[in-house]
Amino acid sequence: MLDYDLHCHSTISDGTLTPTELIERAYGRGVKVLALTDHDDTDGLAEARIAAAAYGMIFINGVEISVSWRKHTLHIVGLKIDPDSLPLQQGLLSVRSGRGERAQKMADELAKVGIGGVLQGALKFADNPNMIGRTHFARYLVEAGYCKDVKSVFNRYLATGKPGYVPHKWANLDDAIAWIRGSGGVAVLAHPGRYMVGKYSMGKQSMHELLGEFVTLGGQALEVVTGSHTVEQYAEFSRYADEFKLMSSCGSDFHGPKESYRDLGRLPDLPLICRPIWDVLF
């Protein structure tokens, strides 16, 4: 089992643990190398780095940037970034700036189906109000009794085509990769299997086109082993990584206890065909 976890979230974005609590949990589960990759924000990195040092863990600066590509929302993880990079910070600020307006629209849409007061309720779950998002809405709707868990809320109210879903224009793919590369980081296409399931999923042709564009723009790695992937997808995306000469990454995509596809750490080994991303992280 791998002792690397290169994709997880804290309360700075939509996780339920503070950066310090996240490090403590990761250490307790045997993680030796961890990257904090909060959505569109790097404010938790300094705290997490201090906590990791106290436990003797190797810590890697990370971020996960929301991207719009054609009709799809993608996530690009940046590893080994310089959080003091001005272009990166300006870019992340531009991505965050639309979240408040989107949240109000989501609340308005949910009110139309008889669910009121959702924005105020969601804000109770957002330690960082600037990062208000669908997960915070989902936690409130669970607390209010509309669904039994966060996944059910997404399926019923917040996924594409559902009553509370509001489309949003995030960063362009070329900009996100440029911000990461310009800060000295490595650009990783996160959880690609999630883009190929569901009513509005992309097919294999679109995935090939996405990966071709990703490589052309400077993308360097593909997340092969991740919490939402099946064993079959580990093999499938290791083949994609090999075909496009991409390095392979791994991460739980942990958001909180009882709320994630997978807990921190203890990830399966990368398939043998993979070229591990950590070869360039140290």
C-alpha positions in Angstrom: 0.0 0.0 0.0 1.2 3.5 -0.9 2.2 5.9 1.9 1.7 8.9 -0.5 -1.5 10.9 -0.5 -1.3 13.7 -3.0 -4.9 14.9 -3.1 -7.0 16.0 -0.1 -8.9 18.9 1.3 -9.3 20.9 4.5 -11.7 23.5 5.9 -10.0 26.1 3.8 -12.1 24.8 0.9 -14.7 22.1 1.4 -13.1 19.6 3.8 -14.3 19.1 7.4 -10.9 19.0 9.1 -8.6 21.9 9.7 -5.2 21.6 8.0 -3.7 20.5 11.4 -6.4 18.0 12.0 -5.9 16.7 8.5 -2.2 16.1 9.0 -2.9 14.4 12.3 -5.3 12.0 10.7 -3.0 11.3 7.8 -0.1 10.6 10.1 -2.3 8.2 12.1 -3.1 6.3 9.0 0.5 5.9 7.9 0.9 8.6 5.4 4.5 9.7 5.0 4.1 12.1 2.0 1.1 14.4 1.8 -0.1 17.2 -0.4 -2.9 19.5 0.7 -4.9 20.4 -2.5 -7.7 22.7 -1.4 -10.0 24.0 -4.1 -8.8 27.3 -5.6 -7.1 28.4 -2.4 -3.7 28.0 -0.8 -4.3 29.6 2.6 -4.0 26.3 4.5 -0.6 25.3 3.2 1.5 27.1 5.9 -0.4 25.6 8.8 -0.3 22.1 7.2 3.4 22.4 6.6 4.1 23.2 10.2 2.0 20.4 11.4 3.6 17.9 9.0 7.1 18.9 10.2 6.1 18.1 13.8 5.2 14.6 12.7 8.2 14.1 10.5 6.1 13.9 7.4 7.1 15.2 3.9 4.7 17.9 2.9 4.0 19.1 -0.7 2.3 22.4 -1.5 -0.8 21.8 -3.6 -4.0 23.3 -5.0 -6.9 22.0 -7.1 -8.1 24.5 -9.7 -11.7 24.4 -11.1 -11.7 24.4 -14.9 -14.4 24.7 -17.6 -13.6 22.6 -20.7 -16.3 22.5 -23.3 -19.5 21.6 -21.3 -17.5 19.8 -18.6 -16.1 21.0 -15.2 -12.7 19.6 -14.6 -10.2 19.8 -11.7 -6.5 20.3 -12.3 -4.3 19.6 -9.3 -1.1 21.5 -9.0 1.7 19.9 -7.0 5.0 21.4 -5.8 3.6 24.9 -6.5 5.0 28.1 -5.1 2.1 29.6 -3.2 3.8 33.0 -3.3 3.6 33.1 -7.1 1.7 36.3 -8.0 0.2 35.0 -11.3 -1.0 31.9 -9.5 -2.6 33.9 -6.7 -4.2 36.3 -9.1 -5.6 33.4 -11.1 -7.0 31.7 -8.0 -8.6 34.9 -6.9 -10.4 35.2 -10.2 -11.7 31.7 -9.9 -13.0 32.3 -6.3 -14.6 35.6 -7.1 -17.6 34.0 -8.8 -18.5 31.6 -6.0 -20.7 34.0 -4.0 -22.9 34.9 -7.0 -23.2 31.3 -7.9 -24.2 30.3 -4.4 -27.0 32.9 -4.4 -28.3 31.5 -7.7 -28.2 28.0 -6.3 -30.2 29.1 -3.2 -32.7 30.9 -5.5 -33.2 27.7 -7.6 -33.7 25.6 -4.5 -36.3 28.1 -3.2 -38.3 27.5 -6.4 -38.8 23.9 -5.3 -39.7 24.8 -1.8 -36.4 24.7 0.0 -35.7 28.1 1.6 -32.9 29.5 3.7 -30.3 27.3 2.1 -27.6 29.9 1.6 -27.6 30.9 5.2 -27.6 27.3 6.2 -24.7 26.5 3.9 -22.6 29.3 5.2 -22.7 27.7 8.6 -20.6 24.9 7.1 -18.1 27.1 5.3 -15.2 28.1 7.5 -14.0 30.1 4.6 -17.1 32.0 3.2 -15.1 32.9 0.0 -15.0 29.2 -0.9 -18.8 28.6 -0.5 -19.7 25.7 -2.8 -22.0 22.8 -3.4 -20.6 20.6 -0.7 -21.5 23.2 2.0 -25.0 23.3 0.5 -25.1 19.5 0.7 -24.1 19.4 4.3 -26.8 21.8 5.3 -29.5 19.8 3.4 -28.4 16.7 5.2 -28.7 18.5 8.5 -32.1 19.9 7.6 -33.3 16.3 6.8 -33.8 16.6 3.0 -31.4 13.7 2.4 -29.6 11.0 4.4 -26.0 11.9 3.2 -24.0 14.3 1.0 -23.9 11.9 -1.9 -27.7 11.7 -1.9 -28.0 15.5 -1.9 -25.8 15.7 -5.0 -27.8 13.0 -6.8 -31.1 14.6 -6.0 -30.5 18.4 -6.0 -27.0 19.5 -7.0 -25.7 17.5 -9.9 -26.0 18.7 -13.5 -29.7 18.9 -14.5 -31.0 18.8 -10.9 -33.0 21.6 -9.3 -30.2 23.3 -7.4 -27.5 23.0 -10.1 -26.2 26.3 -11.5 -23.6 26.1 -14.3 -20.6 28.3 -13.8 -17.6 29.4 -16.0 -14.4 28.5 -14.2 -10.8 28.9 -15.3 -9.7 28.0 -18.8 -7.6 24.9 -19.1 -4.7 26.7 -20.6 -4.7 29.4 -17.8 -4.9 26.8 -15.0 -1.9 24.8 -16.4 0.0 28.0 -17.0 -0.5 29.2 -13.4 0.7 25.9 -12.0 3.7 25.5 -14.4 4.6 29.2 -13.9 4.8 28.7 -10.2 7.2 25.8 -10.6 4.5 23.2 -10.1 3.4 19.9 -11.8 -0.1 19.9 -13.4 -2.2 16.8 -12.8 -5.6 16.0 -14.3 -7.6 14.9 -11.3 -9.9 11.9 -11.0 -10.5 11.5 -14.8 -12.9 8.6 -14.3 -15.5 11.0 -12.8 -15.7 12.8 -16.2 -16.8 9.5 -17.9 -19.8 8.6 -15.8 -23.3 9.9 -15.4 -25.8 11.5 -17.8 -23.6 14.3 -19.0 -20.3 12.3 -19.1 -17.7 12.6 -21.9 -17.0 9.5 -24.1 -13.7 8.0 -24.9 -13.2 10.2 -27.9 -13.6 13.4 -25.8 -11.3 11.9 -23.2 -8.6 11.4 -25.9 -9.2 15.0 -27.1 -8.9 16.3 -23.6 -5.7 14.5 -22.8 -4.2 15.6 -26.1 -5.0 19.2 -25.3 -3.8 18.8 -21.7 -0.4 17.5 -22.9 -0.1 20.2 -25.6 -0.7 22.9 -23.0 1.9 21.5 -20.6 -0.1 19.1 -18.5 2.3 16.5 -17.0 0.4 13.8 -15.0 -2.8 11.9 -14.7 -4.4 10.8 -11.4 -4.6 7.1 -11.8 -5.3 5.8 -8.3 -7.9 8.0 -6.5 -10.8 7.5 -4.2 -13.5 7.6 -6.8 -11.8 5.2 -9.2 -12.6 1.5 -9.4 -9.9 -1.2 -9.8 -10.8 -1.4 -13.5 -10.2 2.3 -13.8 -6.8 2.1 -12.2 -5.8 -0.1 -15.2 -7.7 2.0 -17.7 -6.1 5.3 -16.8 -2.7 3.8 -16.4 -3.0 2.9 -20.1 -4.1 6.4 -20.9 -1.1 7.8 -19.0 1.2 5.5 -20.9 -0.3 6.4 -24.2 0.0 10.1 -23.6 3.4 9.9 -21.9 2.0 11.3 -18.7 3.3 10.6 -15.2 0.8 8.9 -12.8 -0.4 10.4 -9.5 -2.4 9.1 -6.5 -4.6 10.6 -3.8 -7.6 9.8 -1.7 -9.5 13.1 -2.5 -10.4 13.0 1.2 -12.9 15.6 2.4 -13.9 14.3 5.8 -14.7 11.2 7.8 -17.8 9.4 6.5 -18.0 11.9 3.6 -15.4 10.7 1.1 -14.9 7.9 -1.3 -11.9 6.9 0.6 -10.1 7.8 3.8 -6.6 9.3 3.8 -3.7 7.1 2.8 -3.4 3.3 2.4 -4.0 3.6 -1.3 -3.3 0.6 -3.7 0.0 0.6 -5.5 0.1 2.2 -8.9 0.0 -0.3 -11.8 3.4 -1.4 -12.9 3.1 0.4 -16.2 3.0 3.7 -14.5 5.7 6.3 -14.1 5.2 7.7 -10.6 4.9 11.5 -10.2 7.0 11.5 -7.1 10.1 11.0 -9.3 9.9 14.7 -10.0 8.5 16.0 -6.6 11.7 15.7 -4.6 
